[in-house]
Amino acid sequence: MYQNPDVVAQRVFVREHLALQPGEKVIDVGAGPGLLALEMANEVGSQGQVIALDPSEDMRAIANQRCDGTNWITVTEGDATALPAADASLDAVVATQVFEYVPDMPLALEECLRVLKPGGRILALDTDWDSAVVNTQHRERMAMMIEAWRPHFYHANLPGRLPSLIRDAGFEMTFMGGTPVVNASLDKNTYAGDVIFTIAKFAERKGGVAPAVCAAWLKELTDLDADGQFFFSITRFLFLAIKPN
Ligand SMILES: C[S@@+](CC[C@H](N)C(=O)[O-])C[C@H]1O[C@@H](n2cnc3c(N)ncnc32)[C@H](O)[C@@H]1O
């Protein structure tokens, strides 16, 4: 999923806005499988430093394998609310698709501010599930399935609140933007081709939706796909801010 073209393009969008320079020090909060960490390591070079933090042992194992041999990346266990870095020691903090899982966002942002040097930047990218657009003849069922998916996140609609959270933490916002995923196919090589099936499983197992309803939802989408009428879009919002001097 992290390697499909939609997510690859998202990382390009993130790196373009973060604009890391050789020698900079950055922490990737919730680094997951380490793809962005490795790309950022190539940008900062061996004089720089990348800390790839993740609480998940499974994710760290994948990141460690991927980053093996790039000795200016440190893969480490940790949480967004307790960053393993000294005060004012880093040039950048990046968290992509992570803050939506972090219950105490004011504390996480306080930590980001603490570890950044004056003038250092924070980049946060998160999805708002109210931005989902899906072609369907059954709008109520679609809304029910998206609603059943919301508990997968701690905040399924964080972007609308992030600007004030970031400013209240003491940052100066420098850029806000969005990058939509747009898929016209349920092909396995698309984001939709993964997330739609994940939503169906989650809605049935944890969202309290009857198996027959989940199956009917999937059937509509796969039938639309077979007819060339499938359409899915969701927007990820990017916020870039600096720690004032
Ligand atoms: C959807 S993945 C995103 C991974 C990566 N940032 C990317 O964009 O490819 C979310 C990641 O956040 C991590 N995560 C969840 N809760 C976290 C927390 N409280 N602090 C830091 N990371 C967390 C998960 O373990 C997971 O690897």
Ligand as a Chemical Component Dictionary entry (heavy atoms), coordinates in Angstrom:
data_LIG
# 
_chem_comp.id                   LIG 
_chem_comp.type                 NON-POLYMER 
_chem_comp.pdbx_formal_charge   0 
_chem_comp.three_letter_code    LIG 
# 
loop_
_chem_comp_atom.comp_id 
_chem_comp_atom.atom_id 
_chem_comp_atom.alt_atom_id 
_chem_comp_atom.type_symbol 
_chem_comp_atom.charge 
_chem_comp_atom.model_Cartn_x 
_chem_comp_atom.model_Cartn_y 
_chem_comp_atom.model_Cartn_z 
_chem_comp_atom.pdbx_ordinal 
LIG C1  C1  C 0  -0.781 5.241 8.490  1  
LIG S1  S1  S 1  0.791  4.928 9.200  2  
LIG C2  C2  C 0  1.769  6.206 8.434  3  
LIG C3  C3  C 0  3.227  5.830 8.330  4  
LIG C4  C4  C 0  4.124  6.874 7.666  5  
LIG N1  N1  N 0  4.143  8.129 8.403  6  
LIG C5  C5  C 0  3.754  7.116 6.240  7  
LIG O1  O1  O 0  3.111  8.126 5.930  8  
LIG O2  O2  O -1 4.093  6.253 5.414  9  
LIG C6  C6  C 0  0.593  5.504 10.857 10 
LIG C7  C7  C 0  1.813  5.234 11.728 11 
LIG O3  O3  O 0  1.676  5.981 12.941 12 
LIG C8  C8  C 0  2.168  5.197 13.998 13 
LIG N2  N2  N 0  1.582  5.716 15.259 14 
LIG C9  C9  C 0  0.367  5.433 15.778 15 
LIG N3  N3  N 0  0.203  6.068 16.946 16 
LIG C10 C10 C 0  1.341  6.796 17.165 17 
LIG C11 C11 C 0  1.787  7.663 18.209 18 
LIG N4  N4  N 0  1.018  7.909 19.285 19 
LIG N5  N5  N 0  3.020  8.212 18.120 20 
LIG C12 C12 C 0  3.786  7.975 17.027 21 
LIG N6  N6  N 0  3.402  7.156 16.010 22 
LIG C13 C13 C 0  2.211  6.573 16.083 23 
LIG C14 C14 C 0  1.752  3.784 13.628 24 
LIG O4  O4  O 0  2.489  2.798 14.313 25 
LIG C15 C15 C 0  1.977  3.772 12.122 26 
LIG O5  O5  O 0  3.266  3.336 11.773 27 
# 
loop_
_chem_comp_bond.comp_id 
_chem_comp_bond.atom_id_1 
_chem_comp_bond.atom_id_2 
_chem_comp_bond.value_order 
_chem_comp_bond.pdbx_ordinal 
LIG C1  S1  SING 1  
LIG S1  C2  SING 2  
LIG S1  C6  SING 3  
LIG C2  C3  SING 4  
LIG C3  C4  SING 5  
LIG C4  N1  SING 6  
LIG C4  C5  SING 7  
LIG C5  O1  DOUB 8  
LIG C5  O2  SING 9  
LIG C6  C7  SING 10 
LIG C7  O3  SING 11 
LIG C7  C15 SING 12 
LIG O3  C8  SING 13 
LIG C8  N2  SING 14 
LIG C8  C14 SING 15 
LIG N2  C9  SING 16 
LIG N2  C13 SING 17 
LIG C9  N3  DOUB 18 
LIG N3  C10 SING 19 
LIG C10 C11 SING 20 
LIG C10 C13 DOUB 21 
LIG C11 N4  SING 22 
LIG C11 N5  DOUB 23 
LIG N5  C12 SING 24 
LIG C12 N6  DOUB 25 
LIG N6  C13 SING 26 
LIG C14 O4  SING 27 
LIG C14 C15 SING 28 
LIG C15 O5  SING 29 
# 
